[in-house]
Amino acid sequence: MILSRQIGRHSAAPILEKTERADKNGGDREVNSILKFLGCGAAFYPVLGNTSAYFIKNNNLYLLDCGELVFHQLYERGMLTRYDRIYSIITHLHADHVGSLGSLISYTYFVLGKKIRVIHPEESVRQLLDLTGIDRNAYYFEQCTRYESDGIVFEAVPVRHAEDMNCYGYIIEDGGRRIYYSGDSYEIPERVINGFLERRIEKIYQDTTNKVSSHRSHFPLSELKELIPEELRAQVFCMHFGCDFSAEIEQLGFNNAEKYLAQQR
């Protein structure tokens, strides 16, 4: 496994700074302090789309996961032609997280004449794309646990979600400030929760469920409220909803990714 890659280092305002700017093509203004979402639903709750977050830096699009509905969302919003480069950071290989990655690669390569960059710690994502007929020359693949671009560092953190698949969250650092994005996970790794409680990680975006089951795959809200002090709950963004339990999330003082769904252009 390749441990580290870095490209495209440029000086720019950190993505976590609380500033707004319009992209150079007159698109939607980006609030860089909080991730935006194309969807925040679970696999069996398509009402809220596939959970996928994004941010912009130096007119480059950084996309966290690319489920079945994500390519359509990107196309409909005109986001595929608006930005110079597209980076797809993958947490794991369930269909609601990679289901339209092949379409995204094919469209950008054959229609737009450019290659996206796919980032994942394991070769498995490339093998999956091979099986769906995606030419390896149509995209760049970075197999690594640490990736740097535009001064942003993505560090893959192993998490527990499915017994038959390795899954990852990401600590994302920009300008010395860090957030954590869980992907799908029924835990928050110890180093992440300790970093959050010690304020070395500013925000947590956490896969959350309102159900408790002996077959664990997502993090129960009932456990999250025991783990996170009330004064820090506004910095925890619940996501990947299997149903609508927003009222319960907000009553407990947690933030809700549904509030940050990107608007149609």
C-alpha positions as CSV (number, residue, x, y, z in Angstrom):
1,M,0.0,0.0,0.0
2,I,1.3,3.5,-0.9
3,L,1.4,5.6,2.3
4,S,1.5,9.1,1.1
5,R,1.0,11.2,-2.1
6,Q,1.0,15.0,-2.6
7,I,0.4,17.2,-5.6
8,G,-0.7,20.7,-6.4
9,R,0.4,22.6,-3.3
10,H,-0.8,26.2,-3.6
11,S,-1.3,29.0,-1.0
12,A,-4.9,29.8,-0.3
13,A,-7.4,30.5,2.5
14,P,-8.1,27.3,4.5
15,I,-11.3,25.6,3.7
16,L,-12.3,25.8,7.4
17,E,-12.1,29.6,7.6
18,K,-15.5,31.2,8.1
19,T,-15.4,33.1,4.8
20,E,-17.6,33.1,1.7
21,R,-16.6,33.5,-1.9
22,A,-18.2,33.1,-5.3
23,D,-16.5,30.7,-7.7
24,K,-14.9,32.4,-10.7
25,N,-17.7,31.2,-13.1
26,G,-20.4,32.8,-11.0
27,G,-21.7,29.6,-9.4
28,D,-23.1,29.3,-5.9
29,R,-21.2,31.0,-3.1
30,E,-19.3,28.5,-0.9
31,V,-19.4,28.8,2.9
32,N,-16.0,27.2,3.6
33,S,-16.5,26.7,7.3
34,I,-18.9,23.7,6.9
35,L,-19.0,21.0,4.3
36,K,-21.9,21.0,1.8
37,F,-23.9,17.9,1.0
38,L,-25.3,16.5,-2.3
39,G,-27.3,14.0,-0.2
40,C,-27.4,12.8,3.4
41,G,-29.5,9.6,3.2
42,A,-28.7,5.9,3.8
43,A,-28.8,3.2,1.1
44,F,-32.4,2.4,1.8
45,Y,-33.6,6.0,2.2
46,P,-33.1,7.6,-1.2
47,V,-35.5,10.4,-0.3
48,L,-32.4,12.3,1.0
49,G,-30.1,11.1,-1.7
50,N,-26.8,9.3,-1.2
51,T,-24.6,10.7,1.5
52,S,-21.9,12.7,-0.2
53,A,-20.2,15.9,0.9
54,Y,-18.0,18.3,-1.0
55,F,-16.0,21.5,-0.8
56,I,-14.1,23.8,-3.2
57,K,-10.6,25.1,-3.0
58,N,-8.6,26.9,-5.7
59,N,-11.5,26.2,-8.0
60,N,-11.1,22.5,-7.6
61,L,-13.9,20.2,-6.5
62,Y,-13.3,17.7,-3.6
63,L,-16.0,15.1,-3.5
64,L,-16.4,12.7,-0.6
65,D,-18.0,9.5,-2.0
66,C,-19.9,9.0,-5.2
67,G,-23.1,6.9,-4.7
68,E,-25.7,5.9,-7.3
69,L,-27.4,9.3,-7.4
70,V,-24.3,11.5,-7.1
71,F,-23.3,11.8,-10.8
72,H,-26.8,13.0,-11.6
73,Q,-26.7,15.6,-8.8
74,L,-23.3,16.9,-10.1
75,Y,-24.5,17.0,-13.7
76,E,-27.8,18.7,-12.8
77,R,-26.0,21.4,-10.8
78,G,-23.5,22.1,-13.6
79,M,-20.7,21.2,-11.2
80,L,-18.8,19.0,-13.6
81,T,-17.9,21.9,-16.0
82,R,-17.5,24.6,-13.3
83,Y,-14.3,23.5,-11.7
84,D,-10.8,22.9,-13.0
85,R,-10.1,19.5,-11.3
86,I,-12.3,16.9,-9.6
87,Y,-11.0,14.7,-6.7
88,S,-13.1,11.8,-5.5
89,I,-12.2,10.6,-2.1
90,I,-13.8,7.2,-1.4
91,T,-14.6,5.8,2.1
92,H,-15.7,2.3,1.1
93,L,-17.2,0.3,-1.8
94,H,-20.9,-0.1,-1.0
95,A,-23.1,1.0,-3.9
96,D,-24.5,4.1,-2.2
97,H,-20.9,5.4,-1.9
98,V,-19.4,4.4,-5.3
99,G,-22.4,3.5,-7.5
100,S,-22.0,6.3,-10.0
101,L,-18.2,6.7,-9.8
102,G,-17.8,4.9,-13.1
103,S,-20.3,7.2,-14.8
104,L,-18.5,10.2,-13.3
105,I,-15.1,9.0,-14.7
106,S,-16.5,8.1,-18.1
107,Y,-18.4,11.4,-18.5
108,T,-15.5,13.6,-17.5
109,Y,-13.1,11.7,-19.7
110,F,-15.1,11.1,-22.9
111,V,-17.3,14.2,-22.8
112,L,-15.2,16.8,-21.0
113,G,-11.8,15.5,-22.0
114,K,-10.3,15.4,-18.6
115,K,-9.5,12.9,-15.9
116,I,-10.7,12.9,-12.3
117,R,-8.5,11.7,-9.5
118,V,-9.8,8.8,-7.3
119,I,-8.3,8.5,-3.8
120,H,-8.6,5.4,-1.7
121,P,-6.3,3.3,0.5
122,E,-6.9,0.0,-1.4
123,E,-6.6,-1.4,-4.9
124,S,-10.1,-2.8,-4.5
125,V,-11.7,0.4,-5.9
126,R,-9.7,0.0,-9.1
127,Q,-10.6,-3.6,-9.4
128,L,-14.3,-2.7,-9.0
129,L,-14.0,-0.1,-11.8
130,D,-12.2,-2.8,-14.0
131,L,-15.2,-5.0,-13.6
132,T,-17.6,-2.3,-14.8
133,G,-15.4,-1.7,-17.9
134,I,-13.8,1.6,-16.8
135,D,-10.5,2.0,-18.6
136,R,-7.6,2.7,-16.2
137,N,-6.3,5.3,-18.5
138,A,-9.6,7.3,-18.1
139,Y,-8.7,8.5,-14.5
140,Y,-5.9,8.9,-12.1
141,F,-5.8,6.6,-9.1
142,E,-4.0,7.4,-5.8
143,Q,-3.7,4.4,-3.5
144,C,-2.6,5.8,-0.2
145,T,-3.5,6.5,3.4
146,R,-2.4,10.1,3.3
147,Y,-2.9,12.4,0.4
148,E,-2.1,16.1,0.0
149,S,-3.4,18.6,-2.6
150,D,-3.9,22.4,-2.5
151,G,-2.4,22.4,1.0
152,I,-5.2,20.0,2.2
153,V,-4.2,16.7,3.8
154,F,-6.6,13.7,3.8
155,E,-5.6,11.0,6.3
156,A,-7.5,7.7,6.0
157,V,-8.6,6.3,9.3
158,P,-9.8,2.6,9.5
159,V,-13.3,2.3,10.8
160,R,-15.7,-0.5,11.5
161,H,-18.9,-0.8,9.4
162,A,-19.0,-4.1,7.5
163,E,-17.3,-7.3,8.3
164,D,-16.6,-8.2,4.7
165,M,-15.1,-4.9,3.6
166,N,-12.4,-2.5,4.8
167,C,-13.9,1.0,5.4
168,Y,-12.3,4.3,6.2
169,G,-13.1,7.7,7.6
170,Y,-10.9,10.7,6.8
171,I,-9.3,13.4,9.0
172,I,-9.1,16.4,6.7
173,E,-6.6,19.1,7.6
174,D,-6.3,22.6,6.0
175,G,-4.2,25.4,7.5
176,G,-3.6,23.5,10.7
177,R,-7.4,23.0,11.3
178,R,-9.0,19.6,11.2
179,I,-12.4,18.0,10.7
180,Y,-13.3,14.3,10.7
181,Y,-15.6,12.6,8.1
182,S,-16.7,9.1,9.2
183,G,-18.0,7.6,6.0
184,D,-20.2,4.7,7.2
185,S,-19.1,3.6,10.7
186,Y,-20.6,2.2,13.9
187,E,-17.8,3.7,16.0
188,I,-15.8,6.9,16.4
189,P,-12.1,5.9,16.6
190,E,-10.5,6.7,19.9
191,R,-7.9,9.0,18.4
192,V,-10.7,11.0,16.7
193,I,-12.9,11.3,19.8
194,N,-9.9,12.3,21.9
195,G,-8.8,14.8,19.3
196,F,-12.3,16.3,19.2
197,L,-12.7,16.5,23.0
198,E,-9.2,18.1,23.2
199,R,-10.3,20.5,20.4
200,R,-7.6,19.4,18.0
201,I,-10.4,18.2,15.7
202,E,-13.0,21.0,15.3
203,K,-15.9,19.1,13.7
204,I,-17.1,15.6,13.3
205,Y,-19.4,14.5,10.5
206,Q,-20.8,11.2,11.8
207,D,-22.9,8.4,10.3
208,T,-25.8,8.2,12.7
209,T,-28.9,6.0,13.1
210,N,-31.9,6.2,15.5
211,K,-32.0,2.4,15.7
212,V,-30.1,0.0,18.0
213,S,-29.4,-3.4,16.7
214,S,-27.3,-6.5,17.6
215,H,-26.0,-6.3,14.0
216,R,-24.0,-3.0,14.2
217,S,-23.3,-1.1,11.1
218,H,-24.1,2.6,11.9
219,F,-23.6,4.7,15.1
220,P,-26.6,4.9,17.3
221,L,-27.8,8.4,18.3
222,S,-28.4,7.0,21.8
223,E,-24.7,6.3,22.2
224,L,-23.6,9.5,20.5
225,K,-25.4,11.6,23.2
226,E,-23.5,9.7,25.9
227,L,-20.2,10.3,24.2
228,I,-20.4,14.0,23.2
229,P,-20.7,16.7,25.9
230,E,-23.7,19.0,25.4
231,E,-21.4,22.0,24.9
232,L,-19.8,20.4,21.9
233,R,-22.8,18.8,20.2
234,A,-23.3,21.6,17.7
235,Q,-19.9,20.7,16.2
236,V,-21.1,17.1,15.5
237,F,-23.0,16.8,12.2
238,C,-25.2,13.8,12.0
239,M,-25.6,12.2,8.5
240,H,-26.5,9.1,6.5
241,F,-30.1,8.9,7.7
242,G,-32.2,5.8,7.3
243,C,-35.4,7.8,8.1
244,D,-36.4,11.2,9.2
245,F,-35.4,11.7,12.9
246,S,-34.2,15.3,12.5
247,A,-36.3,16.5,15.5
248,E,-34.6,14.1,17.8
249,I,-31.1,15.0,16.5
250,E,-31.7,18.7,17.0
251,Q,-33.5,18.4,20.3
252,L,-30.3,16.8,21.7
253,G,-28.2,19.7,20.4
254,F,-26.5,18.0,17.5
255,N,-26.1,19.5,14.0
256,N,-27.9,18.0,11.0
257,A,-26.3,17.5,7.6
258,E,-29.7,18.0,6.0
259,K,-29.4,21.7,6.7
260,Y,-26.4,21.9,4.4
261,L,-27.8,20.2,1.3
262,A,-26.6,22.1,-1.8
263,Q,-29.3,24.1,-3.5
264,Q,-30.2,23.4,-7.1
265,R,-28.6,26.0,-9.5
